[in-house]
C-alpha cells in the first residue's frame, strides 16, 4: 500500500489561495499532490432523497420484534448470508455485483445539512438544520471538484438530474451542497430538469436559434469577451464560453437523446422518471461524463420520507422503480463493459427509526445502509454491520464524508488534498477516509 501523502506545504497552500481568484488554485494543488491510482473513470450517485428505511430495504431484521421488523419479509440473494427486502427481487439476483454497507451513521436528523455533508464531504455551515439553503460560502460538491480537476471533453464533466433536491417542509428549501460553492459558479454541475420519460423531454440550453450559425455564435461570444475585459462582468466570460461550447459540441445533444435507445432497453429501466434518469446517466458516462448525480425525482409525495404510510409507500411507489432501475443499470453497464470503470453509489441522507411510529418511521441518522458497485469494488460482500435492530453500527461505522472520500478515491483524487477556500483557509477536500477495504 502506498505511503499516505503528507500534502503540500504551507507555501503551496498560500500560493494556491493567491491564485484561486484566477481559477488556478485547485489545479495547482492537484498537480502537486500525488493521487491514488484511479479505479474508475466515472461515478453515478443514485441519491435516494428523503431517507430510505434500512430495515425495509437492505438490512432486514426478521428476528426482531414486530414493531421493529415491520411488514416485509427478507429474501435470499445470490450471496450466501445476505438477505434484502422482498420488494427488491431484481437486485437480489444481482447481489454478486455490489457491496452493501450496513453501518452508515452520523448524528444529523435534518434533510438539508446531511445532504451537504454527503455531497461535499464536509459538515454544513449550520448542522441539524433544514433552514439553511445553498450559499456560495458552501464547500464545493464532488461534481464541481471533478469539473475543476479534469479537462472538459465533449460533454460536461458533472451533471445533476432530474432536479436539484429540495423539500417542501424545509424552510431552507433547496438542499445545500449541490453546487460549486466557493469554488465559483463556473464549476456548478450541469443541471438537467424535467422528466426524461416524457415524449417532449428536452434539455434546455442545448439548442441554438436556427437562424444563428455556429461561427456567428462564437463570434458574438468573442465580442462579448472583449467588451467585458477589465469590467465587472469579466467573470461571466468563462460561463458564457462554457454555454457556447455545449451548444457547439455535437456529442452533447447526442448523449442526452434517449430516443437513440431501443424500446427494449428503455423498458428494462422502467418507463418512469427515475428509470429513464438512470438510463440517461449511463449514456452520459458512456459519452465521457465523470460524475452524474441522479436524484430521486420530485414525486409530490415526500420522496423516501415515509413518516406515515411507510409500508404501502415503499411497496407500491418507491421500491419497485428503484429495484428495476438499479438492476437495469447494473446489467447495462456490465453488458457494455462499463461497470468495472464506473462506480455506482445508492444512498440517502439517513435511515429511519427502528420502531414503527404511527404507521411510519421517523428520521434516524445513527444507522442506515448504502450500496456501492463497480469501479473496482468487490461485489458480493457486506461492509460493516448493524446491531440487532439496525439502530447503531455494530462494527466499522461509515460517515457520509467517508463515502464521499471513497468516491474521490475511486476517481483518482486524493480526498485529503489540501486546498485554500475563498478566505485562504487551509482545508482538506473531505473530512472522511476512503473505504479502501471494499476495493478488489
C-alpha positions as CSV (number, residue, x, y, z in Angstrom):
1,X,0.0,0.0,0.0
2,X,1.5,3.4,-0.9
3,X,2.5,5.7,2.0
4,X,0.0,8.3,2.9
5,X,0.5,11.7,1.2
6,X,1.5,14.4,3.7
7,X,0.0,17.1,1.4
8,X,1.5,20.3,0.0
9,X,3.5,22.7,2.1
10,X,2.1,25.9,3.6
11,X,3.8,27.8,0.8
12,X,1.9,25.8,-1.7
13,X,-1.4,26.4,0.1
14,X,-0.8,30.1,0.3
15,X,0.2,30.3,-3.4
16,X,-2.9,28.4,-4.3
17,X,-5.0,30.9,-2.3
18,X,-3.4,33.7,-4.1
19,X,-4.1,32.1,-7.5
20,X,-7.6,31.0,-6.6
21,X,-9.3,34.1,-7.9
22,X,-7.6,33.4,-11.3
23,X,-9.0,29.8,-11.3
24,X,-5.6,28.3,-10.7
25,X,-5.5,27.3,-7.1
26,X,-7.1,23.9,-7.0
27,X,-5.4,22.7,-10.2
28,X,-2.0,23.7,-8.8
29,X,-2.6,21.7,-5.7
30,X,-3.8,18.7,-7.5
31,X,-0.7,18.8,-9.6
32,X,1.4,19.0,-6.5
33,X,-0.4,16.3,-4.6
34,X,0.2,12.6,-5.5
35,X,-3.2,11.0,-6.1
36,X,-4.3,7.4,-5.8
37,X,-4.5,5.4,-9.0
38,X,-7.9,5.9,-10.4
39,X,-10.1,2.8,-10.2
40,X,-13.0,4.4,-12.0
41,X,-13.4,6.7,-14.9
42,X,-16.9,7.8,-13.8
43,X,-19.2,7.8,-10.8
44,X,-23.0,7.6,-10.8
45,X,-24.6,8.7,-7.5
46,X,-28.2,7.5,-7.0
47,X,-29.4,9.8,-4.3
48,X,-32.5,8.5,-2.5
49,X,-33.7,11.8,-1.3
50,X,-35.9,11.6,1.8
51,X,-34.1,8.8,3.6
52,X,-34.9,5.2,2.9
53,X,-35.6,2.8,5.8
54,X,-32.7,0.5,6.3
55,X,-34.9,-2.2,7.9
56,X,-37.3,-2.3,4.9
57,X,-34.7,-2.3,2.2
58,X,-31.1,-3.6,2.6
59,X,-30.9,-4.6,6.3
60,X,-34.0,-6.5,7.4
61,X,-34.2,-7.9,10.9
62,X,-36.6,-10.9,10.7
63,X,-35.9,-11.9,14.3
64,X,-36.6,-8.5,15.8
65,X,-40.0,-7.7,17.4
66,X,-42.8,-7.0,15.1
67,X,-42.8,-3.2,15.8
68,X,-39.2,-3.2,14.6
69,X,-39.1,-5.7,11.7
70,X,-42.2,-4.3,10.1
71,X,-44.4,-5.9,7.5
72,X,-41.9,-7.0,4.8
73,X,-40.1,-10.4,4.8
74,X,-36.5,-10.8,3.7
75,X,-35.5,-12.8,0.7
76,X,-32.2,-14.6,-0.1
77,X,-29.8,-13.1,-2.6
78,X,-27.2,-14.7,-4.8
79,X,-24.7,-14.1,-2.0
80,X,-24.9,-16.5,1.0
81,X,-25.7,-14.8,4.2
82,X,-27.0,-11.6,2.5
83,X,-30.8,-11.1,2.7
84,X,-32.6,-8.0,1.5
85,X,-36.2,-6.9,1.2
86,X,-38.7,-9.0,-0.7
87,X,-39.5,-5.8,-2.7
88,X,-36.0,-5.8,-4.2
89,X,-36.3,-9.0,-6.2
90,X,-34.3,-7.9,-9.2
91,X,-31.5,-6.6,-7.0
92,X,-31.4,-9.8,-5.0
93,X,-30.5,-11.6,-8.3
94,X,-27.6,-9.3,-8.8
95,X,-26.0,-9.2,-5.3
96,X,-22.7,-10.5,-6.6
97,X,-22.2,-7.2,-8.3
98,X,-22.4,-4.9,-5.3
99,X,-21.3,-4.4,-1.7
100,X,-23.9,-3.5,0.9
101,X,-22.7,-1.1,3.7
102,X,-24.8,-1.8,6.8
103,X,-23.0,0.8,9.1
104,X,-23.6,4.2,7.7
105,X,-24.0,6.6,10.6
106,X,-24.0,10.3,11.6
107,X,-25.9,12.4,14.1
108,X,-27.8,15.0,12.0
109,X,-31.6,14.2,11.6
110,X,-32.3,17.1,9.2
111,X,-32.7,16.7,5.4
112,X,-30.7,19.6,4.2
113,X,-27.5,19.7,6.2
114,X,-26.7,16.0,5.9
115,X,-27.1,16.4,2.1
116,X,-24.3,19.0,2.2
117,X,-22.2,16.5,4.3
118,X,-22.6,13.7,1.7
119,X,-22.2,15.7,-1.5
120,X,-19.2,17.8,-0.3
121,X,-17.6,15.5,2.3
122,X,-17.7,18.4,4.8
123,X,-20.2,19.4,7.5
124,X,-22.6,22.1,6.5
125,X,-22.1,25.6,8.0
126,X,-25.2,25.0,10.1
127,X,-25.7,21.4,11.1
128,X,-29.0,19.8,12.3
129,X,-30.8,22.3,10.1
130,X,-33.4,22.4,7.4
131,X,-33.4,26.2,7.4
132,X,-30.1,26.8,5.7
133,X,-30.3,26.7,1.9
134,X,-27.3,26.8,-0.6
135,X,-24.8,29.6,-0.4
136,X,-21.6,30.5,-2.2
137,X,-19.7,30.0,1.0
138,X,-20.6,26.3,1.0
139,X,-17.9,23.7,0.3
140,X,-17.8,22.6,-3.4
141,X,-19.7,19.4,-4.3
142,X,-17.8,16.4,-5.7
143,X,-19.1,17.2,-9.2
144,X,-17.7,20.7,-9.0
145,X,-14.2,19.5,-7.9
146,X,-14.3,17.0,-10.7
147,X,-15.1,19.8,-13.2
148,X,-12.2,21.7,-11.9
149,X,-9.8,18.8,-11.8
150,X,-10.3,17.2,-15.2
151,X,-10.2,18.8,-18.7
152,X,-13.7,19.3,-20.2
153,X,-14.4,16.9,-23.1
154,X,-17.3,16.7,-25.5
155,X,-19.8,16.5,-22.6
156,X,-20.0,18.2,-19.1
157,X,-17.8,16.5,-16.5
158,X,-20.6,16.8,-13.9
159,X,-24.3,16.5,-14.5
160,X,-27.2,16.5,-12.0
161,X,-30.7,15.3,-12.9
162,X,-33.7,15.3,-12.9
163,X,-33.7,18.2,-10.4
164,X,-31.8,19.8,-7.6
165,X,-33.3,18.3,-4.5
166,X,-35.4,20.4,-2.1
167,X,-38.0,19.7,0.5
168,X,-41.4,21.3,0.8
169,X,-41.3,21.1,4.6
170,X,-37.8,22.6,4.9
171,X,-37.6,26.4,5.5
172,X,-34.3,26.4,3.6
173,X,-35.9,24.9,0.5
174,X,-33.2,23.5,-1.7
175,X,-30.5,21.4,-0.1
176,X,-27.0,23.0,0.2
177,X,-24.0,21.2,-1.2
178,X,-25.3,20.6,-4.7
179,X,-23.2,23.3,-6.4
180,X,-19.6,24.6,-6.6
181,X,-19.9,26.8,-3.5
182,X,-16.8,28.9,-3.0
183,X,-15.1,27.3,-6.0
184,X,-17.3,29.5,-8.2
185,X,-20.4,29.1,-10.3
186,X,-18.4,28.3,-13.4
187,X,-17.9,24.8,-11.9
188,X,-21.5,24.1,-10.9
189,X,-22.7,20.8,-12.3
190,X,-24.8,21.0,-15.4
191,X,-28.4,20.8,-14.1
192,X,-30.9,18.9,-16.2
193,X,-34.5,19.3,-15.1
194,X,-37.7,17.6,-16.3
195,X,-39.0,14.1,-16.9
196,X,-36.8,12.0,-19.2
197,X,-39.7,9.7,-19.6
198,X,-41.8,12.4,-21.3
199,X,-42.0,12.3,-25.1
200,X,-41.4,16.1,-25.0
201,X,-38.3,15.9,-22.8
202,X,-35.6,18.2,-23.9
203,X,-32.5,19.6,-22.2
204,X,-32.7,23.4,-22.0
205,X,-29.8,25.4,-23.3
206,X,-28.5,22.8,-25.8
207,X,-30.2,24.2,-28.9
208,X,-29.2,27.4,-30.6
209,X,-31.6,29.6,-32.5
210,X,-31.9,28.1,-36.0
211,X,-31.0,31.4,-37.7
212,X,-27.7,31.7,-35.9
213,X,-24.9,29.6,-37.4
214,X,-22.1,28.2,-35.1
215,X,-19.5,30.6,-36.5
216,X,-21.7,33.7,-35.7
217,X,-22.5,32.3,-32.3
218,X,-18.8,32.0,-31.4
219,X,-18.1,35.4,-32.9
220,X,-20.7,37.0,-30.7
221,X,-19.2,35.3,-27.7
222,X,-15.7,36.6,-28.6
223,X,-17.0,40.1,-29.0
224,X,-18.7,39.9,-25.6
225,X,-15.4,38.7,-24.0
226,X,-13.6,41.7,-25.5
227,X,-16.2,44.1,-24.2
228,X,-16.2,42.5,-20.7
229,X,-12.4,42.6,-20.4
230,X,-11.4,44.6,-17.3
231,X,-15.0,45.3,-16.4
232,X,-17.3,44.0,-13.6
233,X,-18.8,41.3,-15.9
234,X,-15.5,39.8,-17.0
235,X,-16.1,36.9,-14.6
236,X,-19.1,35.9,-16.7
237,X,-16.9,35.2,-19.8
238,X,-16.0,31.7,-18.8
239,X,-19.6,30.8,-18.0
240,X,-20.7,32.2,-21.4
241,X,-18.0,30.3,-23.2
242,X,-18.9,27.0,-21.5
243,X,-22.5,27.6,-22.6
244,X,-21.3,28.1,-26.2
245,X,-19.1,25.0,-26.0
246,X,-22.2,23.0,-25.0
247,X,-24.2,24.4,-27.9
248,X,-21.4,23.7,-30.5
249,X,-20.4,20.2,-29.3
250,X,-22.3,17.6,-31.3
251,X,-21.7,14.9,-28.7
252,X,-23.6,16.7,-26.1
253,X,-27.0,16.6,-27.7
254,X,-26.5,13.0,-28.7
255,X,-25.7,12.0,-25.1
256,X,-29.0,13.4,-23.9
257,X,-31.0,11.8,-26.7
258,X,-32.9,8.9,-25.2
259,X,-34.7,8.2,-28.4
260,X,-31.5,6.7,-29.6
261,X,-32.1,3.8,-27.2
262,X,-34.1,0.7,-28.2
263,X,-37.6,0.3,-26.7
264,X,-36.3,-2.9,-25.0
265,X,-33.6,-1.0,-23.2
266,X,-35.9,1.8,-22.1
267,X,-38.4,-0.7,-20.9
268,X,-35.8,-2.5,-18.9
269,X,-35.1,0.6,-16.8
270,X,-38.8,1.3,-16.3
271,X,-40.8,3.9,-18.1
272,X,-40.8,6.4,-15.2
273,X,-38.7,9.4,-14.3
274,X,-36.2,7.5,-12.1
275,X,-35.7,4.7,-14.6
276,X,-35.1,7.0,-17.6
277,X,-32.9,9.2,-15.4
278,X,-30.7,6.2,-14.7
279,X,-30.6,5.3,-18.4
280,X,-29.6,8.9,-19.2
281,X,-26.8,8.6,-16.6
282,X,-25.5,5.5,-18.4
283,X,-25.5,7.4,-21.7
284,X,-23.6,10.3,-20.1
285,X,-20.8,8.2,-18.6
286,X,-20.5,6.3,-21.9
287,X,-20.1,9.7,-23.6
288,X,-17.4,10.8,-21.0
289,X,-19.2,12.5,-18.1
290,X,-17.2,11.7,-15.0
291,X,-19.8,12.4,-12.2
292,X,-23.6,12.0,-12.6
293,X,-26.0,12.6,-9.7
294,X,-29.4,11.0,-10.2
295,X,-31.7,12.4,-7.5
296,X,-34.9,10.7,-6.6
297,X,-37.5,12.7,-8.6
298,X,-39.9,15.3,-7.2
299,X,-42.8,12.9,-6.9
300,X,-45.0,15.3,-4.9
301,X,-45.3,12.7,-2.2
302,X,-42.3,13.4,0.1
303,X,-40.0,11.1,-1.8
304,X,-38.5,8.4,0.6
305,X,-39.5,10.5,3.7
306,X,-42.1,7.9,5.0
307,X,-43.2,9.4,8.3
308,X,-46.7,7.9,7.6
309,X,-47.9,5.2,5.3
310,X,-44.4,3.7,5.3
311,X,-45.2,0.2,4.1
312,X,-47.7,0.9,1.3
313,X,-45.4,3.7,0.0
314,X,-42.4,1.5,-0.1
315,X,-44.2,-1.5,-1.6
316,X,-46.2,0.4,-4.3
317,X,-44.4,3.7,-5.1
318,X,-40.8,3.6,-4.1
319,X,-39.1,0.2,-4.1
320,X,-40.4,-1.2,-7.4
321,X,-39.0,1.6,-9.6
322,X,-35.8,1.7,-7.5
323,X,-35.3,-2.0,-7.8
324,X,-35.9,-2.1,-11.6
325,X,-33.8,0.9,-12.4
326,X,-30.8,0.0,-10.3
327,X,-30.8,-3.6,-11.6
328,X,-31.1,-2.5,-15.2
329,X,-28.2,0.0,-14.7
330,X,-26.0,-2.8,-13.3
331,X,-26.9,-5.1,-16.3
332,X,-26.5,-2.3,-18.9
333,X,-23.1,-1.2,-17.5
334,X,-21.9,-4.9,-17.4
335,X,-23.1,-5.7,-20.9
336,X,-21.3,-2.6,-22.3
337,X,-18.1,-3.3,-20.4
338,X,-18.5,-0.2,-18.3
339,X,-19.2,-1.5,-14.8
340,X,-15.5,-2.0,-13.9
341,X,-14.8,1.6,-14.7
342,X,-18.0,3.1,-13.3
343,X,-18.6,3.4,-9.5
344,X,-22.3,3.3,-8.7
345,X,-23.4,4.5,-5.2
346,X,-27.0,4.1,-3.9
347,X,-27.7,6.0,-0.6
348,X,-30.0,8.5,1.1
349,X,-29.3,11.2,3.6
350,X,-30.1,9.0,6.6
351,X,-32.2,5.9,7.6
352,X,-35.5,5.5,9.5
353,X,-36.3,4.7,13.2
354,X,-36.0,1.1,14.1
355,X,-39.5,1.2,15.6
356,X,-42.6,1.9,13.6
357,X,-44.4,5.1,14.8
358,X,-48.0,5.7,13.6
359,X,-47.6,3.5,10.5
360,X,-44.4,5.3,9.6
361,X,-40.8,5.6,10.5
362,X,-39.1,8.8,11.6
363,X,-35.7,10.2,10.7
364,X,-32.8,8.1,12.0
365,X,-29.2,9.1,11.0
366,X,-27.5,6.8,13.6
367,X,-27.6,3.7,11.4
368,X,-28.5,3.2,7.7
369,X,-27.4,1.4,4.6
370,X,-25.6,2.3,1.3
371,X,-24.7,0.2,-1.7
372,X,-21.7,0.5,-3.9
373,X,-20.9,-1.3,-7.1
374,X,-18.4,-1.3,-10.0
375,X,-15.4,1.0,-10.2
376,X,-13.1,-1.6,-8.7
377,X,-15.4,-2.5,-5.8
378,X,-15.6,-6.2,-4.9
379,X,-19.1,-7.4,-5.4
380,X,-21.0,-9.9,-3.3
381,X,-19.8,-8.6,0.0
382,X,-21.1,-6.8,3.1
383,X,-19.1,-4.0,4.8
384,X,-19.8,-3.2,8.4
385,X,-22.7,-4.4,10.5
386,X,-25.6,-3.0,12.4
387,X,-26.9,-4.1,15.8
388,X,-29.9,-6.4,16.3
389,X,-32.5,-3.7,15.4
390,X,-30.4,-1.6,13.0
391,X,-30.3,1.2,15.5
392,X,-26.5,1.6,15.6
393,X,-23.4,0.2,13.8
394,X,-22.0,-2.9,15.5
395,X,-18.7,-2.6,13.6
396,X,-17.0,-0.4,11.1
397,X,-19.1,2.8,11.2
398,X,-19.0,4.8,8.0
399,X,-19.7,8.5,7.9
400,X,-21.2,10.4,4.9
401,X,-17.7,12.0,4.4
402,X,-16.1,8.5,4.3
403,X,-18.5,7.7,1.4
404,X,-17.5,11.0,-0.3
405,X,-13.9,10.2,0.2
406,X,-14.5,6.8,-1.3
407,X,-15.9,8.4,-4.5
408,X,-12.9,10.7,-4.8
409,X,-10.6,7.8,-4.2
410,X,-12.2,5.8,-7.0
411,X,-11.7,8.7,-9.4
412,X,-8.0,9.0,-8.5
413,X,-8.4,12.2,-6.5
414,X,-6.8,12.2,-3.0
415,X,-9.7,13.1,-0.7
416,X,-7.1,14.6,1.8
417,X,-5.8,17.1,-0.8
418,X,-5.3,20.4,1.0
419,X,-7.0,23.4,-0.7
420,X,-7.5,27.0,0.1
421,X,-11.1,28.2,0.4
422,X,-12.3,31.7,-0.6
423,X,-10.8,33.1,2.6
424,X,-7.5,31.4,2.1
425,X,-8.0,28.9,4.9
426,X,-6.3,25.6,4.6
427,X,-8.9,22.7,4.4
428,X,-9.0,19.2,3.1
429,X,-11.4,18.2,0.3
430,X,-13.2,15.9,2.7
431,X,-13.3,15.2,6.4
432,X,-13.6,11.4,5.7
433,X,-11.4,8.5,4.8
434,X,-12.0,6.2,1.8
435,X,-13.2,2.7,2.3
436,X,-10.1,1.0,0.8
437,X,-11.2,-2.4,2.0
438,X,-14.1,-2.6,-0.4
439,X,-12.0,-2.4,-3.5
440,X,-10.6,-5.6,-5.0
